[in-house]
Amino acid sequence: MRFTPEDGLADTREWLEADGLGGFAMGTATGVRTRRYHAVLLAAATPPTGRMALVQGVEAWLRAPSGHWPLTSHRYAPDVVYPDGARRIESLESEPWPTWTYRLENGTRIRHELFVVRDLPLTVLTWRVLSGAGEMRLSVRPLLSGRDLHALHHENGVFRFPGVQSGEQVRWQPYDGVPAIVCASNGGWTESPDWFRNFLYTEERDRGLDCVEDLASPGLFEWDLGREDAVCVFAQDTPDVRAALAGAPAAETVTVLRSLERQRRATFTPLERTAADYVVRRGSGRTIVAGYPWFTDWGRDTFIALRGLCVATARLDAARDILLEWSGAVSRGMLPNRFVDRDEPPEYNSVDASLWYVVAVHDYLRECERAGRPLEGQDRLCRAVREILEGYAAGTRYGIRMDDDGLLAAGEPGLQLTWMDAKVGDWVVTPRVGKPVEVQALWLNALAVGCEISPRWSGVLGRARVTFEERFWNEPGGYLYDVVDVDHVRGTVDPSFRPNQLFAIGGLPFQILRGERARRVVDAVEARLWTPFGPRSLAPGSPAYTGRYFGGVRERDGAYHQGTVWPWLAGALIEAWVRVRGATSPVRAEARERFLVPLLEHRGQAGLGHLPEIADGDAPHAARGCPFQAWSIGEALRLEKLLVAAEPETVHMAR
């Protein structure tokens, strides 16, 4: 993608460079930082957690006999952008990594590129003269912090400005207990310690959070850009980084790193490269980061996203590693909804994460069989599936249990166990205690997978299948209730019109609802919930509907599942739309043009090359929340494979 000022080269467009360890570099198209998470080097000390912001950015300017031109801009409190470097940006190209072209007032054109090297906490920055001649001195000041990624940094008397210089490398240790920073450069280094105060982060301000930060600059690098390209490598000081930077001048090292990284990226399509950003190392295995910049690896998100990020893209080794990494975490039938940072215990607070795991195992093993690959790890994976089914059938935490009708009950007051999990203080926005519709679809799918392992689940599956349609069908409305047996009161229903009902038809391997009823549900959801970004989480006109996601924490969380659009739900709707129309080649082609192509066109609106977490329910459906979301891209990739497959599979649930 290429953007110019005429295209909307704005602070709202963000780029991401992920390192495969949980760390990343991230910023805006203009270079003006608007989040606390925007940084040149943000490293995961204990991959994928322990993430620390080390180098937030740089201040860069060019001097020549004919003038002095800043190449960067920052926003300072109360709301002043200075200096004016951003206005010299002629274009930004996002492939294969962020590359800016600057046009100076004297006609000189400068190219600046930034890329992160996979499997190293290392970011490369370069500057090159494209046109122009004569003496040109480039100066670059690094802006350092050394803080938790969620915190902010402020001026203090403890920060260690002096660095240790050795040849072309300078090493800083900002604070005790914070990873050291190493910089390799072919420029001259001059110590000149100073504080840059009162950076304003407007995205944090608009979210009702603290938003002003001070950064430390220990000095500056300088180059004669008219004679040579400028290279600057910022990295966390680790043994792997030291090995990568040893043995050659910085400029040669960057040439090698650029070539290797370009070759790696060239082996994938742009959408597949985007998918790879979320698959990261955890210990000796792998996991999936739910989204950048603030999420780590969440169970539910991991297993939903894995089906597209890994299975649909034939990254079956990664799928195996991730599923095996999580297989040992089953406790009383439950998998944690997330592994937390530091040394805290995992959080077992989700009814559906374990069920999504079963679905992901099914898809992985089925794809291995189709590809003629060995079913590596099958015994461990099937053992985890059995533990989940047995734990849920017997009953586990938070009232999760198989009821006598074969369906799965779940929930207690004050808890949020489904994917609609917003909570502010004691306020659970969408409690959904009882028998939520998508949980039943997942439960029946898990039982169907269980039948492939043991015949003991076939009777339960048959009973639950019949009960499901009897209990959930809302004949006057022509759709499925969102929850039955609300608050565990038999016979009560929640008629809220939500997209969760789609999972009875699409989005899962086994289709439960079919025939005329299935068609009525899909048509109703398309008419009432669909937007170019995906389905809304609640129908407009509902008493609780909230069309815009903005404001402080309470306002945003109150809107999170009350009309806000979720792109990942496009997977369920589009697959359901195809299934009820016969899944022929013309139907799949129509679905791709009607739904998926417009959705993918939004990959340049917020996170460049990616899809966001959410969008406003009301037009123009502005992108909101996390700008880089794993399950949004994962479901898009799964759909891409589904809609171009030669022989798509639709498996109906036996009555």
VEXDREN-2710 file (C-alpha; in Angstrom, 1 decimal):
% VEXDREN-2710
k/r/px/py/pz
1/MET/0.0/0.0/0.0
2/ARG/1.2/3.5/-0.8
3/PHE/-0.2/6.6/0.8
4/THR/0.3/10.3/0.1
5/PRO/-1.0/13.4/1.9
6/GLU/-3.8/13.4/-0.7
7/ASP/-4.8/9.8/0.4
8/GLY/-5.1/10.8/4.0
9/LEU/-1.6/10.4/5.4
10/ALA/-2.9/10.8/8.9
11/ASP/-2.1/10.0/12.6
12/THR/-5.0/7.6/12.5
13/ARG/-3.2/5.2/10.1
14/GLU/-0.8/3.0/12.1
15/TRP/2.0/0.6/11.0
16/LEU/3.2/-2.4/12.9
17/GLU/6.5/-4.4/12.8
18/ALA/6.4/-7.5/15.0
19/ASP/9.4/-9.5/16.0
20/GLY/7.9/-12.9/16.6
21/LEU/8.7/-12.7/20.3
22/GLY/5.8/-10.5/21.5
23/GLY/7.8/-7.3/21.0
24/PHE/7.2/-4.8/18.2
25/ALA/7.8/-1.4/16.7
26/MET/4.7/0.7/16.0
27/GLY/3.7/4.2/15.0
28/THR/1.6/6.4/12.8
29/ALA/1.9/7.3/9.1
30/THR/3.0/10.8/10.0
31/GLY/5.4/9.7/12.7
32/VAL/3.5/11.6/15.4
33/ARG/3.1/9.3/18.3
34/THR/-0.5/9.1/19.6
35/ARG/-0.3/6.1/21.9
36/ARG/1.9/5.1/24.9
37/TYR/2.6/2.0/22.8
38/HIS/4.1/3.8/19.9
39/ALA/7.8/2.9/19.9
40/VAL/10.8/2.2/17.8
41/LEU/11.8/-0.7/20.1
42/LEU/9.4/-2.4/22.5
43/ALA/10.8/-5.7/23.5
44/ALA/9.4/-8.8/25.4
45/ALA/11.9/-9.6/28.1
46/THR/10.2/-13.0/28.7
47/PRO/8.5/-13.8/25.4
48/PRO/5.8/-13.0/24.8
49/THR/5.3/-11.2/28.1
50/GLY/7.4/-8.8/30.2
51/ARG/7.1/-6.2/27.5
52/MET/9.2/-3.1/28.0
53/ALA/9.2/0.1/26.0
54/LEU/12.9/1.0/25.5
55/VAL/13.2/3.4/22.5
56/GLN/10.0/5.5/22.0
57/GLY/11.2/7.3/18.9
58/VAL/13.8/9.6/17.4
59/GLU/14.2/13.3/16.7
60/ALA/15.7/13.7/13.2
61/TRP/16.8/16.7/11.1
62/LEU/18.9/17.5/8.1
63/ARG/21.3/20.4/7.7
64/ALA/22.8/21.8/4.5
65/PRO/24.4/25.0/3.5
66/SER/21.0/26.1/2.1
67/GLY/18.9/25.3/5.1
68/HIS/17.8/23.2/8.1
69/TRP/14.9/20.8/7.8
70/PRO/13.3/18.6/10.5
71/LEU/12.2/15.2/9.4
72/THR/10.1/14.3/12.4
73/SER/7.2/15.7/14.3
74/HIS/5.9/15.2/17.9
75/ARG/2.8/16.4/19.7
76/TYR/3.4/18.2/23.0
77/ALA/0.9/19.3/25.6
78/PRO/-1.5/21.1/25.6
79/ASP/-1.8/20.2/21.8
80/VAL/1.2/21.5/19.8
81/VAL/2.9/19.6/16.9
82/TYR/6.6/20.5/16.7
83/PRO/8.7/20.5/14.6
84/ASP/7.2/20.4/11.2
85/GLY/8.9/17.3/9.7
86/ALA/5.7/15.5/9.0
87/ARG/4.7/18.1/6.4
88/ARG/7.7/17.0/4.2
89/ILE/6.4/13.5/3.8
90/GLU/5.8/12.9/0.1
91/SER/4.6/9.3/0.5
92/LEU/4.5/6.2/2.8
93/GLU/4.8/2.7/1.4
94/SER/3.8/-0.1/3.8
95/GLU/5.2/-3.0/1.9
96/PRO/7.5/-4.8/2.6
97/TRP/7.9/-2.5/5.6
98/PRO/7.3/1.1/6.4
99/THR/9.2/3.4/4.0
100/TRP/8.8/7.1/3.9
101/THR/9.9/9.5/1.2
102/TYR/10.6/13.1/2.2
103/ARG/10.8/16.1/-0.2
104/LEU/12.7/19.0/1.2
105/GLU/12.2/22.7/0.2
106/ASN/15.4/22.6/-1.8
107/GLY/14.2/19.7/-3.9
108/THR/16.2/17.0/-2.1
109/ARG/14.4/13.7/-1.6
110/ILE/15.2/11.4/1.3
111/ARG/14.1/7.8/1.8
112/HIS/13.7/6.5/5.4
113/GLU/12.9/2.9/6.1
114/LEU/12.2/1.0/9.3
115/PHE/11.9/-2.7/9.8
116/VAL/12.1/-5.3/12.6
117/VAL/14.0/-8.5/12.2
118/ARG/12.0/-11.7/12.9
119/ASP/13.0/-13.6/16.1
120/LEU/15.2/-10.8/17.3
121/PRO/14.3/-7.7/19.5
122/LEU/15.9/-5.5/17.0
123/THR/14.8/-2.6/14.8
124/VAL/16.7/-1.2/11.8
125/LEU/16.4/2.5/10.7
126/THR/18.0/3.8/7.6
127/TRP/18.1/7.1/5.7
128/ARG/19.2/7.5/2.0
129/VAL/19.4/10.5/-0.4
130/LEU/17.3/9.7/-3.5
131/SER/18.0/13.0/-5.2
132/GLY/20.1/16.0/-4.4
133/ALA/23.8/16.7/-4.1
134/GLY/26.3/18.4/-1.8
135/GLU/26.9/18.3/1.9
136/MET/24.0/17.1/4.0
137/ARG/24.4/16.4/7.7
138/LEU/21.8/14.2/9.2
139/SER/21.3/14.3/13.0
140/VAL/19.3/11.8/15.0
141/ARG/18.5/11.9/18.7
142/PRO/17.1/8.7/20.3
143/LEU/14.3/9.2/22.8
144/LEU/14.5/6.6/25.5
145/SER/12.3/5.4/28.3
146/GLY/12.7/2.0/29.9
147/ARG/9.2/1.3/31.2
148/ASP/6.4/-1.3/31.2
149/LEU/4.5/-1.0/27.9
150/HIS/1.3/0.1/29.8
151/ALA/3.0/2.8/31.9
152/LEU/4.3/6.3/31.1
153/HIS/7.7/7.7/31.8
154/HIS/8.5/10.9/33.6
155/GLU/11.6/13.0/34.2
156/ASN/13.5/11.8/37.2
157/GLY/17.0/11.9/38.7
158/VAL/17.6/8.2/38.4
159/PHE/17.7/7.7/34.7
160/ARG/21.3/6.7/33.5
161/PHE/22.2/8.9/30.6
162/PRO/25.9/7.9/30.1
163/GLY/26.4/5.1/27.6
164/VAL/29.3/2.7/27.0
165/GLN/30.7/3.1/23.6
166/SER/32.7/0.3/21.8
167/GLY/33.5/0.9/18.2
168/GLU/30.3/1.5/16.3
169/GLN/28.1/0.4/19.2
170/VAL/26.7/2.3/22.2
171/ARG/25.0/0.6/25.1
172/TRP/22.7/2.1/27.7
173/GLN/21.3/0.7/30.9
174/PRO/18.5/3.2/31.8
175/TYR/17.4/1.6/35.1
176/ASP/18.2/-1.4/37.2
177/GLY/15.9/-4.3/36.3
178/VAL/15.3/-2.9/32.8
179/PRO/16.8/-4.5/29.7
180/ALA/19.9/-2.8/28.3
181/ILE/19.7/-1.1/25.0
182/VAL/22.4/-1.4/22.3
183/CYS/22.6/0.8/19.3
184/ALA/24.9/-0.1/16.3
185/SER/25.4/2.8/13.8
186/ASN/27.8/4.0/11.1
187/GLY/27.4/7.5/12.4
188/GLY/29.4/9.6/14.8
189/TRP/28.1/9.6/18.4
190/THR/28.1/12.6/20.7
191/GLU/26.9/12.5/24.3
192/SER/24.5/15.3/25.0
193/PRO/22.0/14.3/27.7
194/ASP/18.6/16.1/27.8
195/TRP/15.0/15.6/28.8
196/PHE/12.2/16.0/26.2
197/ARG/9.1/16.9/28.2
198/ASN/5.3/16.7/27.9
199/PHE/4.7/14.5/24.9
200/LEU/1.0/14.3/24.4
201/TYR/-0.7/11.0/23.3
202/THR/-4.1/11.9/21.9
203/GLU/-5.4/8.3/21.7
204/GLU/-4.8/7.9/25.4
205/ARG/-6.4/11.3/26.2
206/ASP/-9.5/10.3/24.1
207/ARG/-9.7/7.0/26.1
208/GLY/-9.8/8.9/29.4
209/LEU/-6.3/7.8/30.4
210/ASP/-3.2/9.5/31.5
211/CYS/-1.5/10.8/28.4
212/VAL/1.6/12.9/28.9
213/GLU/5.1/11.6/29.0
214/ASP/8.7/12.7/29.3
215/LEU/11.6/11.0/27.5
216/ALA/15.3/11.0/27.9
217/SER/17.8/11.6/25.1
218/PRO/21.4/10.7/26.0
219/GLY/22.9/12.3/22.9
220/LEU/22.9/12.3/19.1
221/PHE/24.2/10.5/16.0
222/GLU/25.4/12.4/13.0
223/TRP/26.2/11.4/9.4
224/ASP/27.3/13.1/6.2
225/LEU/24.3/11.8/4.2
226/GLY/25.7/13.1/1.0
227/ARG/28.5/10.6/1.2
228/GLU/26.9/7.4/2.7
229/ASP/23.6/6.0/3.8
230/ALA/22.8/6.4/7.5
231/VAL/22.0/3.2/9.4
232/CYS/21.0/2.9/13.0
233/VAL/20.1/-0.4/14.7
234/PHE/18.3/-0.3/18.1
235/ALA/18.0/-3.6/20.0
236/GLN/17.6/-5.1/23.4
237/ASP/21.0/-6.4/24.5
238/THR/20.6/-10.2/24.4
239/PRO/23.1/-12.9/23.4
240/ASP/21.3/-13.4/20.1
241/VAL/21.5/-9.7/19.3
242/ARG/25.2/-9.5/20.2
243/ALA/25.8/-12.4/17.8
244/ALA/23.8/-10.7/15.0
245/LEU/25.7/-7.5/15.4
246/ALA/29.2/-8.9/15.8
247/GLY/31.9/-9.4/13.2
248/ALA/31.0/-6.8/10.6
249/PRO/30.5/-3.0/10.3
250/ALA/27.0/-1.8/11.0
251/ALA/26.3/-0.9/7.4
252/GLU/27.2/-4.4/6.2
253/THR/25.2/-6.0/9.0
254/VAL/22.1/-4.0/8.0
255/THR/22.6/-5.0/4.3
256/VAL/22.6/-8.7/5.4
257/LEU/19.6/-8.2/7.7
258/ARG/17.6/-6.4/5.0
259/SER/18.3/-9.0/2.5
260/LEU/17.3/-11.9/4.8
261/GLU/14.2/-10.1/6.0
262/ARG/13.1/-9.2/2.4
263/GLN/13.6/-12.9/1.4
264/ARG/11.5/-14.1/4.3
265/ARG/8.6/-11.8/3.6
266/ALA/8.7/-12.5/-0.2
267/THR/7.7/-16.1/0.5
268/PHE/4.2/-15.0/1.7
269/THR/1.3/-13.0/0.3
270/PRO/0.7/-9.7/2.1
271/LEU/-2.2/-11.2/4.0
272/GLU/-0.2/-14.2/5.1
273/ARG/2.7/-11.9/6.2
274/THR/0.2/-10.1/8.3
275/ALA/-1.0/-13.3/9.9
276/ALA/2.6/-14.3/10.8
277/ASP/2.9/-11.2/13.0
278/TYR/0.6/-12.8/15.6
279/VAL/2.4/-16.2/15.9
280/VAL/5.0/-15.7/18.6
281/ARG/7.3/-17.7/20.8
282/ARG/6.3/-18.8/24.3
283/GLY/9.0/-20.7/26.1
284/SER/10.0/-23.6/23.9
285/GLY/6.7/-23.5/22.1
286/ARG/4.5/-21.0/20.3
287/THR/1.3/-19.1/20.9
288/ILE/-0.8/-16.3/19.4
289/VAL/-0.8/-12.7/20.5
290/ALA/-4.5/-11.6/20.5
291/GLY/-3.7/-8.1/19.2
292/TYR/-1.2/-5.3/19.2
293/PRO/-0.4/-3.2/21.0
294/TRP/-1.9/-4.2/24.4
295/PHE/-3.0/-7.8/24.3
296/THR/-0.9/-10.9/25.0
297/ASP/-2.1/-14.5/24.3
298/TRP/-5.7/-15.0/25.2
299/GLY/-7.1/-18.5/25.1
300/ARG/-10.3/-17.8/23.3
301/ASP/-8.7/-15.5/20.8
302/THR/-5.8/-17.9/20.2
303/PHE/-8.0/-20.9/19.2
304/ILE/-10.4/-18.8/17.1
305/ALA/-7.5/-17.1/15.3
306/LEU/-5.4/-20.3/14.9
307/ARG/-7.8/-21.8/12.4
308/GLY/-7.1/-19.0/9.9
309/LEU/-3.6/-17.9/10.9
310/CYS/-2.1/-21.4/11.0
311/VAL/-4.4/-24.0/9.6
312/ALA/-5.7/-22.1/6.5
313/THR/-2.2/-21.0/5.7
314/ALA/-0.7/-24.5/6.0
315/ARG/1.4/-23.4/9.0
316/LEU/0.7/-26.8/10.5
317/ASP/3.9/-27.0/12.6
318/ALA/2.9/-23.7/14.2
319/ALA/-0.6/-24.9/14.8
320/ARG/0.7/-28.1/16.4
321/ASP/3.2/-26.2/18.7
322/ILE/0.5/-23.8/19.8
323/LEU/-2.1/-26.5/20.6
324/LEU/0.5/-28.6/22.4
325/GLU/1.7/-25.6/24.4
326/TRP/-1.9/-25.1/25.7
327/SER/-2.7/-28.8/26.1
328/GLY/-1.0/-29.0/29.5
329/ALA/-3.0/-26.1/31.0
330/VAL/-6.4/-28.0/31.2
331/SER/-7.8/-27.8/34.7
332/ARG/-11.1/-29.3/35.6
333/GLY/-12.0/-29.2/31.9
334/MET/-11.1/-25.6/31.5
335/LEU/-8.4/-23.8/29.7
336/PRO/-7.3/-20.4/30.9
337/ASN/-8.7/-17.4/29.0
338/ARG/-5.2/-15.9/29.1
339/PHE/-1.7/-16.4/30.4
340/VAL/-0.9/-13.3/32.4
341/ASP/2.4/-11.3/32.6
342/ARG/5.0/-11.9/35.3
343/ASP/4.5/-14.9/37.6
344/GLU/0.8/-14.7/38.2
345/PRO/-1.4/-17.8/37.9
346/PRO/-3.4/-18.3/34.7
347/GLU/-7.0/-17.0/34.7
348/TYR/-9.7/-19.7/34.3
349/ASN/-12.7/-17.5/33.6
350/SER/-14.1/-18.4/30.2
351/VAL/-16.8/-21.0/29.3
352/ASP/-16.0/-21.1/25.6
353/ALA/-12.1/-21.0/25.4
354/SER/-11.9/-24.7/26.0
355/LEU/-14.6/-25.5/23.4
356/TRP/-12.8/-23.3/20.8
357/TYR/-9.7/-25.4/21.6
358/VAL/-11.6/-28.6/20.7
359/VAL/-12.7/-27.0/17.4
360/ALA/-9.1/-25.9/16.7
361/VAL/-7.8/-29.4/17.4
362/HIS/-10.4/-30.9/15.0
363/ASP/-9.4/-28.5/12.2
364/TYR/-5.7/-29.1/12.7
365/LEU/-6.0/-32.9/12.6
366/ARG/-8.4/-32.8/9.7
367/GLU/-6.0/-30.6/7.7
368/CYS/-3.0/-32.9/8.5
369/GLU/-5.0/-35.8/7.1
370/ARG/-5.9/-33.8/4.0
371/ALA/-2.3/-32.8/3.5
372/GLY/-1.0/-36.3/4.1
373/ARG/1.0/-35.2/7.1
374/PRO/1.7/-37.2/10.2
375/LEU/-0.8/-36.5/13.0
376/GLU/2.0/-35.2/15.3
377/GLY/0.9/-34.8/18.9
378/GLN/-2.5/-36.5/18.3
379/ASP/-2.4/-38.5/21.6
380/ARG/-1.8/-35.4/23.7
381/LEU/-4.3/-33.3/21.9
382/CYS/-7.0/-36.0/22.1
383/ARG/-6.3/-36.4/25.8
384/ALA/-6.9/-32.7/26.3
385/VAL/-10.2/-32.9/24.4
386/ARG/-11.3/-35.8/26.6
387/GLU/-10.4/-33.9/29.7
388/ILE/-12.4/-30.9/28.5
389/LEU/-15.5/-32.9/27.7
390/GLU/-15.4/-34.9/30.9
391/GLY/-14.8/-31.8/33.0
392/TYR/-17.7/-30.0/31.4
393/ALA/-20.1/-32.9/31.6
394/ALA/-19.3/-33.5/35.3
395/GLY/-19.5/-29.8/36.2
396/THR/-16.7/-27.4/36.9
397/ARG/-16.1/-23.8/38.0
398/TYR/-18.7/-21.0/37.8
399/GLY/-21.7/-23.2/37.4
400/ILE/-20.5/-24.7/34.1
401/ARG/-22.2/-28.1/33.7
402/MET/-24.1/-30.3/31.3
403/ASP/-27.8/-30.1/32.2
404/ASP/-30.2/-32.9/31.9
405/ASP/-31.4/-31.7/28.5
406/GLY/-27.9/-32.2/27.2
407/LEU/-27.1/-28.5/26.8
408/LEU/-24.4/-26.6/28.7
409/ALA/-25.4/-24.2/31.5
410/ALA/-22.9/-21.7/32.7
411/GLY/-22.5/-18.6/34.8
412/GLU/-22.9/-17.0/38.3
413/PRO/-23.9/-13.5/39.3
414/GLY/-21.1/-11.0/38.8
415/LEU/-19.2/-13.0/36.2
416/GLN/-18.8/-12.7/32.4
417/LEU/-17.8/-16.0/30.9
418/THR/-18.7/-15.7/27.2
419/TRP/-16.8/-13.7/24.6
420/MET/-19.1/-10.8/25.4
421/ASP/-17.1/-10.2/28.6
422/ALA/-17.1/-6.5/29.3
423/LYS/-17.2/-5.6/33.0
424/VAL/-16.7/-2.2/34.7
425/GLY/-16.3/-2.5/38.4
426/ASP/-19.2/-4.7/39.6
427/TRP/-21.2/-4.0/36.4
428/VAL/-21.3/-7.0/34.1
429/VAL/-22.5/-5.4/30.9
430/THR/-23.8/-8.6/29.2
431/PRO/-23.9/-11.3/31.8
432/ARG/-25.6/-13.9/29.7
433/VAL/-26.0/-16.4/32.6
434/GLY/-27.8/-19.5/31.6
435/LYS/-27.4/-21.2/28.2
436/PRO/-26.0/-18.8/25.6
437/VAL/-26.7/-19.8/22.0
438/GLU/-23.1/-19.8/20.7
439/VAL/-21.9/-21.8/23.7
440/GLN/-24.4/-24.5/22.8
441/ALA/-23.2/-24.5/19.2
442/LEU/-19.7/-24.9/20.4
443/TRP/-20.7/-27.6/22.9
444/LEU/-22.5/-29.6/20.2
445/ASN/-19.5/-29.2/18.0
446/ALA/-17.2/-30.4/20.8
447/LEU/-19.4/-33.4/21.4
448/ALA/-19.3/-34.2/17.7
449/VAL/-15.5/-34.1/17.8
450/GLY/-15.7/-36.3/21.0
451/CYS/-17.7/-38.9/19.1
452/GLU/-14.7/-39.3/16.8
453/ILE/-12.6/-40.3/19.9
454/SER/-15.2/-42.2/21.9
455/PRO/-18.7/-43.4/21.3
456/ARG/-19.8/-42.4/24.8
457/TRP/-20.7/-38.9/23.6
458/SER/-23.1/-40.0/20.8
459/GLY/-26.1/-40.2/23.0
460/VAL/-25.5/-36.8/24.6
461/LEU/-25.0/-35.3/21.2
462/GLY/-28.3/-36.7/19.9
463/ARG/-30.3/-35.4/22.9
464/ALA/-28.7/-32.0/22.9
465/ARG/-29.1/-31.6/19.1
466/VAL/-32.9/-32.1/19.4
467/THR/-33.2/-30.0/22.5
468/PHE/-31.3/-27.1/21.0
469/GLU/-33.7/-26.4/18.2
470/GLU/-36.7/-26.9/20.4
471/ARG/-35.4/-24.5/23.1
472/PHE/-33.8/-21.8/21.0
473/TRP/-36.1/-21.3/18.0
474/ASN/-38.1/-18.1/18.2
475/GLU/-40.9/-18.6/15.7
476/PRO/-42.6/-15.2/15.9
477/GLY/-39.2/-13.5/15.3
478/GLY/-37.8/-16.0/12.9
479/TYR/-34.4/-16.3/14.7
480/LEU/-32.7/-17.9/17.6
481/TYR/-32.9/-16.6/21.2
482/ASP/-29.6/-15.4/22.5
483/VAL/-29.9/-17.1/25.9
484/VAL/-32.4/-19.6/27.3
485/ASP/-32.9/-20.5/30.9
486/VAL/-31.7/-17.0/31.8
487/ASP/-30.1/-16.9/35.2
488/HIS/-30.7/-20.7/35.3
489/VAL/-34.5/-20.2/35.5
490/ARG/-36.0/-22.9/33.3
491/GLY/-38.1/-21.6/30.5
492/THR/-36.9/-18.0/30.5
493/VAL/-35.4/-16.5/27.3
494/ASP/-33.4/-13.5/26.2
495/PRO/-34.7/-12.4/22.8
496/SER/-31.9/-9.9/22.1
497/PHE/-31.0/-10.0/18.4
498/ARG/-27.3/-10.7/18.3
499/PRO/-24.9/-12.4/15.9
500/ASN/-24.1/-15.2/18.3
501/GLN/-26.9/-17.3/16.7
502/LEU/-24.8/-17.5/13.5
503/PHE/-22.6/-20.2/15.0
504/ALA/-25.5/-22.7/14.8
505/ILE/-25.1/-22.4/11.0
506/GLY/-21.6/-21.1/10.2
507/GLY/-18.2/-20.5/11.7
508/LEU/-17.9/-24.0/13.1
509/PRO/-17.2/-27.4/11.5
510/PHE/-20.6/-28.9/12.1
511/GLN/-23.8/-27.2/11.1
512/ILE/-26.6/-27.5/13.7
513/LEU/-29.5/-25.5/12.4
514/ARG/-30.5/-26.1/8.7
515/GLY/-33.3/-25.8/6.2
516/GLU/-35.7/-23.0/6.1
517/ARG/-35.0/-21.9/9.6
518/ALA/-31.3/-21.5/9.0
519/ARG/-32.0/-19.4/5.9
520/ARG/-34.3/-17.1/7.9
521/VAL/-31.7/-16.6/10.5
522/VAL/-28.9/-15.7/8.0
523/ASP/-31.1/-13.3/6.1
524/ALA/-32.3/-11.6/9.2
525/VAL/-28.7/-11.2/10.6
526/GLU/-27.5/-9.8/7.2
527/ALA/-30.4/-7.3/7.1
528/ARG/-30.2/-6.2/10.7
529/LEU/-26.5/-6.5/11.7
530/TRP/-24.2/-6.5/8.7
531/THR/-21.9/-3.6/8.0
532/PRO/-18.8/-3.3/5.7
533/PHE/-16.7/-4.1/8.7
534/GLY/-18.6/-7.2/9.8
535/PRO/-21.7/-7.8/12.0
536/ARG/-22.9/-5.5/14.8
537/SER/-23.0/-7.1/18.2
538/LEU/-26.6/-6.0/18.8
539/ALA/-29.3/-4.9/16.5
540/PRO/-30.1/-1.1/16.1
541/GLY/-33.3/-0.3/17.7
542/SER/-32.7/-2.5/20.7
543/PRO/-33.0/-0.6/24.0
544/ALA/-29.3/-1.2/24.9
545/TYR/-28.0/-0.4/21.4
546/THR/-25.0/2.0/21.4
547/GLY/-23.8/3.1/18.0
548/ARG/-20.5/4.6/18.8
549/TYR/-17.5/3.3/20.8
550/PHE/-15.9/6.3/22.5
551/GLY/-15.3/8.1/25.8
552/GLY/-13.8/6.9/29.1
553/VAL/-13.5/3.3/30.2
554/ARG/-17.2/3.0/31.4
555/GLU/-18.6/4.5/28.2
556/ARG/-16.4/2.3/26.0
557/ASP/-16.9/-0.9/27.8
558/GLY/-20.6/-0.2/28.0
559/ALA/-20.7/-0.1/24.2
560/TYR/-18.3/-2.9/23.6
561/HIS/-20.9/-5.6/22.9
562/GLN/-24.0/-3.4/22.5
563/GLY/-23.9/-2.6/18.8
564/THR/-20.2/-2.3/18.2
565/VAL/-19.0/-4.1/15.1
566/TRP/-16.7/-7.1/15.3
567/PRO/-14.9/-8.1/12.1
568/TRP/-14.1/-11.6/13.3
569/LEU/-17.8/-12.4/13.3
570/ALA/-17.7/-12.0/9.5
571/GLY/-16.4/-15.6/9.4
572/ALA/-19.6/-17.0/10.9
573/LEU/-21.9/-14.9/8.8
574/ILE/-20.2/-15.4/5.5
575/GLU/-19.8/-19.2/6.0
576/ALA/-23.5/-19.4/7.1
577/TRP/-24.6/-17.3/4.1
578/VAL/-22.7/-19.8/1.8
579/ARG/-24.0/-22.9/3.5
580/VAL/-27.7/-22.0/3.3
581/ARG/-27.3/-21.2/-0.4
582/GLY/-25.7/-24.5/-1.3
583/ALA/-21.9/-23.7/-1.2
584/THR/-21.6/-23.9/-5.0
585/SER/-18.8/-22.2/-6.8
586/PRO/-21.0/-19.3/-8.0
587/VAL/-22.4/-18.9/-4.4
588/ARG/-18.9/-18.8/-3.0
589/ALA/-17.7/-16.3/-5.6
590/GLU/-20.7/-14.1/-4.9
591/ALA/-20.0/-14.2/-1.1
592/ARG/-16.4/-13.3/-1.7
593/GLU/-17.3/-10.2/-3.7
594/ARG/-20.3/-9.3/-1.6
595/PHE/-18.7/-9.6/1.9
596/LEU/-15.0/-10.5/2.0
597/VAL/-13.5/-8.1/-0.6
598/PRO/-15.1/-5.0/1.0
599/LEU/-14.0/-6.1/4.4
600/LEU/-10.4/-6.6/3.3
601/GLU/-10.4/-3.1/1.7
602/HIS/-10.5/-1.8/5.2
603/ARG/-6.9/-3.1/5.8
604/GLY/-5.6/0.4/5.1
605/GLN/-8.0/2.3/7.3
606/ALA/-6.5/1.9/10.7
607/GLY/-3.7/-0.7/11.1
608/LEU/-1.9/-0.8/7.7
609/GLY/-2.3/-4.3/6.2
610/HIS/-4.4/-5.5/9.2
611/LEU/-8.0/-5.5/10.4
612/PRO/-9.0/-3.8/13.7
613/GLU/-10.6/-5.3/16.7
614/ILE/-13.9/-3.4/16.4
615/ALA/-15.7/-0.5/14.6
616/ASP/-18.6/1.8/15.4
617/GLY/-22.0/0.3/14.8
618/ASP/-23.2/3.6/13.3
619/ALA/-22.0/4.8/9.9
620/PRO/-19.3/5.6/8.8
621/HIS/-18.2/2.7/11.0
622/ALA/-14.9/4.2/12.2
623/ALA/-12.3/1.6/13.3
624/ARG/-11.9/1.4/17.0
625/GLY/-10.2/-0.5/19.7
626/CYS/-7.0/-2.5/19.0
627/PRO/-5.8/-1.6/15.5
628/PHE/-4.1/-5.0/14.9
629/GLN/-6.3/-7.9/15.9
630/ALA/-5.5/-11.6/15.4
631/TRP/-8.9/-13.1/15.1
632/SER/-10.1/-10.4/12.6
633/ILE/-7.3/-11.4/10.2
634/GLY/-7.5/-15.1/11.1
635/GLU/-11.2/-15.3/10.1
636/ALA/-10.5/-13.4/6.9
637/LEU/-7.8/-15.9/6.0
638/ARG/-10.1/-18.8/6.9
639/LEU/-12.8/-17.3/4.7
640/GLU/-10.3/-16.7/1.8
641/LYS/-9.5/-20.4/1.8
642/LEU/-13.1/-21.5/2.2
643/LEU/-14.4/-19.3/-0.6
644/VAL/-11.8/-20.5/-3.1
645/ALA/-11.8/-24.2/-2.1
646/ALA/-12.5/-26.6/-4.9
647/GLU/-14.8/-28.8/-2.7
648/PRO/-15.9/-27.0/0.4
649/GLU/-17.1/-29.2/3.2
650/THR/-20.4/-28.7/5.0
651/VAL/-21.1/-31.1/7.8
652/HIS/-24.6/-31.3/9.1
653/MET/-25.3/-32.3/12.7
654/ALA/-27.2/-35.6/12.8
655/ARG/-30.7/-35.4/14.3
END
